[in-house]
Amino acid sequence: MSYPSFAQNSRLGAAIVLMSLLGGCGALKTTTSPPPAFYSLDTTRSETTAATVESRRWRDGADFSRAPTLIVNPPHAASGFDSQRIIYVREIHQLEYFAHSEWVDTPARMIVPLIVAAVEDSGAFRAVVTTPSAATGDLRLDTEIIRLQQVFGSQPSHVRFTLRAYMVDNTTRQVLAQREFDASVTAAGDDPRSGVEAANRAVREVLARLAGFCSESAGRWRPAAAADPTGIADSPSGR
């Protein structure tokens, strides 16, 4: 019977140690995933629109100093659409999220300055301010994001954006008008970047229509005192 030599035992031991070290390094090594890409809603202020022209007609026919001031409340968002995750849909009623693409902020927060810019451009209001603010206003705009999602039901995909709006008399708390706006824009591709570009176009389209809605409401609005300057009609003894 022959026994392994000392040199052979040494080489075998060194190989075992080396394999153990390599195995340990493999166990310590973590899999790295690419960092998320961040996108924003940043539609540019449009040039003169039909809403702007219509509001200027109203403004030119009246004393603009008596135009209402508008308070814009931060939008609410329907369940599932109140996070920074970018949503897509493949099956009805099932919301999914891109793994490595996100909004820089929630859509509800990103859209506030865009709403203000669109309504200011309409020219229908003496001032447009957001809450919280110490300023008081004649009218208040409440909005809700119903959906903002990339839909993969057909090729190519498309982005759908739905916004519900309420115009409220800030003095009487009465809802003067409400409307739902919906836009569907075809995406250039089926990737998140194409979806974001389509989302910005959909938001731009909806906000142009929202500005028109606000202009119409401003044109119909009259201060409560203007309906009865004497206040007799509100008096219990009024005839």
N, C-alpha and C positions, 0 to 999 in steps of 0.2 A: 504494500500500500504506500502510495506517495502522498505527501502533504504539500500544500501550496507554499511556495517560498515566501520569505519575509517581504521581498520586493512586490510579489503579486498581491499579498495582503495589503500593502501600503497603497498600491494603485487602486485596489477595490475600495478601500476606505475613503480615499480622496474622491473617487467618483460618487460614492454615496453622499458625502458631505456636499459636493458641488450640486448634485441633484436636489438635495434638501434646500440649499440656498436659493436655487432657481425656483423651486416650488414656493418658497416663502415669499420671494419677490412677486411671483404671479398672484399670490393671495392678497398681497398688500396693494397691488395695482388696481385702481378703480376705473371703471369705464366712464369716459367723459362724454357728455352730450353737448351739442352746440348751444351757445347762449341764445336766448329768445330774441327775435326781431320785434321792435316796437314800432307801432304805426299810429297815426293821428288822423282826426277829422279836422281838416283845415281848409275848408272851401274858401275861395277868394270872394271878395265883395264884387257882386255883379254890377254891370253897367245899368243904365236906366231900363227898368222893366215896365210891363203893362201896369203893374201895381203902383209903381212910382208915378207914372203918368196920370193914373186915375186919382191918386191922392193929391197930386198937385192941382188938378182941376178943382177938387174940393177945397184945397187950401187957398187957391186964387179967388174962389168965390166967397170966402168968409174971412173973418178976422183970425189970422193964424195964432195970435196971442191967446185966443180962446181954445186952441186945440188941446186935446187931453194929454195928460202925462200917463205913461204906461209903466206899470211895475211888472217885471218879468220874474216869475218864481222859477227856481231850479226845477227841471223836469223830473217826474217820477219815472221809474222803469218797471216794466212788467217782470214777474219772477223769471229768473234765468238770464235776463238782459241787464242786470245791475252790477256786472263785474267787468274787469279789464280783459277777460278772455274773449277771443274772437270766435263767434259761433257759426257753425255751418250745419246744414240739415241734409241728410240722405234719405231718411224715412220720416214720414209724417208723424208729428208729435214727439219726435226724438231729437233733442238738441245735443250736438257734439262740439268739441273745442279743438282748435289747432294746438298741437303740442308745443311748438316753438315760435309761435307768433301771438303777440298780444297788443292791445291798445295801450297807449301811454297813460291813459286814465279811463275811467268809465265813460261810455258814450253820453250818459246824462250830464256829466260835468263838462265834457268837451264841447257839447252842443250849445251851452249857455251863451258864450260870446258870439257864436254864429247866429243864434236867434236875434240877439241884440243888434248885430250889424245889419241883418236882413231887414228888421223892422225899422231901424233908423234910416236906412236907405229909402224906405217907402215915403218918407217925408210927411207922414200923417200925424206925427206926434210932436208935441213941444219938447218932450224929453222922454228917454227910455232908460230906465234904471233897473238894476237887479237887486234882489234881496240876498242877504240882509242889508238894509240901508235905512238911514234916518229920514230919507225923503218920503213924502206921501204922494200918492198917485190917484188919478181919477178912475183908471181902468186897470185891471190885473189880468195877466195872461198866465194860465195854468196849462201845462202840457204833460203828456205821458208818452213815453216810447213803448209802443206795443211790440215791435220787433225790429231787429237789425241783424240780418242773417244772410249768409251765402247759401244758395240752394243748388244742390247737385242732382235734381230730378231729371235734367236734360242736359244735352251738350250744345254749346258751352254752358257753364253755370251762370247764375244771375244772382244779384243781391236785391233783397226786398227790405224796404224801410217803411214803417208805418208809424205815424205820429198823430195823436189825438189832442185837440186844442179846445180850450174853454176861454171865452172872454167874459170877465166878471166886472160888474160895476162895483168899484171898491167902496162906495158909500153905502149902497143898499144891499151889497153881497148877492145881488141877483145875477144869475147867469144870463147874459145877453145873447150869446151865440155859442154854438159848438160845432166842430167839424172834424172829420177824420181824413187825413191825407195819406196816400199810399203811392209809392213809386217802386218800380221794378226795372233794374238796369242790367243789361247783359254784361258779363265780365269778359275781358279779353282772353282769359285762360282759367284754369281750374286750380290755381295756386293762391295762397293767401294774399300776395301782393296785388294780383289782379282783382281779387275780391275787395281789397281796401280801396283801390282806385274806383271801382264801381260803387262802393259805399259812399264815397265822397260825392260822386255825381248824383246819386239818389238823394242824399241829404241836401245838396244844392237845389235840386228840383222841388223837394218838399218845402224847403224854407222860402223859395220864391212864391209858392202858393200860400204859405202861411202869412207872408208879408201882405199879400192881397187880402186875405181874410181879416187881418188886423186893420188894414186901411178901410175896408168896408165897415167894420165895427166902429172905427173912429168917425167915419162920415155920418153914421146914424146916431152916434151918441149925443145926448144933450144933458147938461147939468140938471140935477133934480130941481133946483130952484128955478131954472128957466121954464119949466113946465107950468109953474104957477108962481110968478114973482111975488105976489102978495102973501102967499102962504095961507089964504083963506080956505082953499079947498081941503087943507089938512086939518083945519080947525073943527072941533066937534060941533060948533054952532054954524059952520059954513053952510050956505045955501047954494 
